[in-house]
Every structure is written in C-alpha cells, then in structure tokens.
C-alpha cells in the first residue's frame, strides 16, 4: 500500500465508530484527579486519530467525538472543574494505551510558552495533540526484565479497520510476571510489506487503514535492546464478528423463571475471536483455560454453535448450540447453551458484559 497518505497530509482514521455494543473500547488516556478534580477519561471509541510525519518523528492528534467532546469541553473550558489545573500546568495525563505518552496537559495557547508540554488541548477544535518536538524525555536504563523474553503481545491481536494500536512491548519473565520495556530501548519499528496500515515510529503507534479488509493479517516488528520482537495483527469488522472480545458473566435466568439471579458459579472469561476460536474459563488465572475450541455465529439469526476441541476440564457434552445476541446496552445474552459446570440448575439465559 502506498504510504503517501500519511506523509504531508492529515489523514483521518475512523476509530471503531460502532457503539460499544459492537466493539471493544480500549482506555487511551485519563486525567489524574487531584483534590476535588474528577478523573476525565478517553477511550478509542471516543476519538478519531490523525497521524502526521514531522522532522522529529510522528505526531498524534486525537479528535474527540460526542459525547466525550461535550464532557471534555465542560471540564476543561472556561470555568470547568479542570480548567484552572490545566492552565497552571498542574494537570497530568496518564497514558494507559502503552506507548501513548503521559505528561502535562495545557491549552494550545499556553503550550506555546511551556516548551516541555506533552499534550495540547484545543478547546475550539476539540483536539488533543502530542508531538515529540515539544517533549523532553529522560533516558531510562534498558532493564532486562529479570532475564525475560521481549514480547509485543500474546497471540494475534484483532483490531477494526481504522483502528489504532499502541504497542507496548514487555519482558515475559514467567507466567503471570511481566515488566514493560522502556521507550528508549525500542528501535527499528516496521510493518510487514503490503500492510494496510501506517506507522508512527516515534510513538510506536499503528493506524490501520479505514478500507482494510476483514481478515487481513500483517505483522508489526521492532527491536528491544537489539533483540527482535514481532506481533501479528488481524483486521476485524465488528459488524461481521459482534461477539469478538472478552466477556464475563453477570447474571443468569433459570429455566422456567423470568427473574435473573447471580450465578452460583459465574463464567469469569468467555473469549470469542474474529477468526472463529473461543475459550471458556470459570476462574481465570494467568494462562489457564477450562476448555476451548471453535464457534460459528450467524449474525442474522443469532444461532451460536460451539465445537469443543480441547481443555483442562471440558464438559461431557462435546458440542452445544443455542442463540446469542447483543441488546441495546451492549449486554450479550446467550440462550440454550449449558456451559457444563454441573453446579446448579441449567440456565436458559446467561448475561455477559465485556471486559
């Protein structure tokens, strides 16, 4: 794919425009509360991302969507509860999306007088902008994570067309133990040839093209203190794979009743991938899973069929079929499936929320 669409012009990359019911909304940034000032947050469903190239590397602009835009304008504009903190450079952002940087949050005009400002808020445009040219970062020793192996992420990462990936490599020391890699230890960011995406190496950010086809796979690579590391990405269309993501059970409805109840043994992690795999775990612990396999879901009819292919504690029934649908609040309702725990009366309907 040609890369000139990133260089020289601002290209708007729609970030998972679907409602949270059909897409996982990943936290991006949050203001750190101080005293009476509340936390103000953004996730990737709240923004559109624009990437630019500059003399000192890529810059990122987050264009806020409604209703997040209204929340931020109320908090940061005029007499908003965070306005005083912002204008006196006392407010900081916490970067939750891996290599998205934290730092001072200032208005666009006050930032001109504070060269070390990290994030600039443009009240009128409703944009947050970060540029390496305005940031001074201290070198951090490249610790080896207690001798661990550098990893970008485990398995294949699924992202919607137009989505944004903030890659944070980590040292995998042992199961359940990991430490993040310092930014100054990272180099040689690259995308596999033909990847339908753009890369901002200064930030470790990948922006998937809005027109990227569902099922397309590509690889992101880098070096961590000179050691190669890579991660596979699969483009996923949320409208075709509405179940994709991690879910936990909140309620159930026992057959013959109309009143939901708290499950005796709730499912702690039900995972569906856009590639057609699933796993189920009652009590998640590190990489443990109770059983796994493949699934088929007809979006139109709601029919859901699970085919169990392995597990640590698989139920006696090797296949299961039922219905699955998302309600208007993003709750997943699964009917007619017995997960096989054997601890209570079968539930005709199970209710799940995204993690």
Steps between C-alpha positions, in 0.01 A plus 500: 500500500622848423611692806464854365157520662682540833780733389429869439125491566280421795304184439197442715485144628158411638555314828238230544202721432254231608336522841663318789253217450685398182857595583741481792577850624858510627598771752743749345553792737376628832561817696644431841256627764643743753311623805143568394567464126341184357654261253418570134558210264522413131488164330550411135125512429504867609746623239614510143878481458711696257868425452756736352866479409739773612872573521523329839264211437127436501243700689155391608181707509193368678178659371231452762158362410174574677411449781864496616554839333225658709643349818850628430384844398296527818790388717780688325338812361422831664409437864519123465619302801829417331566829323702659779716192542565485127592864458739489795665185368401293803301243310663191357380229270546135574582309182308173528543389142856376516729740316258791494703744710389661823596851603370850552162596357484863391281715281627559148591861570667445839704216350684751282664633815582162657731309271487176701121465469398154386136536405331811359120539526328704232166597649345629177607210279444240771844345442781364713839519328833350597826555314852377579626848414347639822609219730812447704536138612758364740696192404401186688742208541409201284428251774478141389183418688681251724623316194158475339415469131383818321145466365268742318183310592382140536325342203339697216372848576168586338421860408224664297568671170591857586616389844801619694757269660729632772756224536671459836763223498562324829743251645324169570692371800275206591125429486320790661815711540590770247665841495458776238785594267624860528441713190870575450568126468278475189619547143450386141120507497371358170191357334501193278494576123155589372352557846181713473622732774719797580770514766612787723832361628561775756186389681486130421153565356340311213193643325310243295358635173122553505464295182695198634312179424370270773737210558811676368810409701826689536793517740649776713869460584755685715817441696520508877855583613614348170282185529232447231135493602183469290123476527231389256195718434169388350254758366150434633168649392287529820179480297602154377638380836290668771593240762876551466659601829521403866181459703412421863168367626292731717157335528302194395136408458406150611268310270136542592552834671503860385719639776877530444728396785869509582664180370617246755819463295531790253715466191795732555636510145318407180711587196393513136741594221413631156696206361239258641664373819359506853604411853315482831639536851308514827784631718765671283858459619793598279474294178271228638182417306235239585428410137523640149411435138334666201164670460255599228270797542237604248461874552158514339333208682712513814572127488815416696674161482803403706732215404727404791841381381693483827530616857610440854146438624275460195132417561359162403293650219751558221281738298240759588259713300283794593444867430710809566409867463605842625240729655500878468717537811772273364403205720557158340210260552565131431203264511475123470865424581608306807866581582524167685600609850245263658468709816152641458180471303557571130462865409282571200663841458845620603588872510853624424682834504816589310821529696 
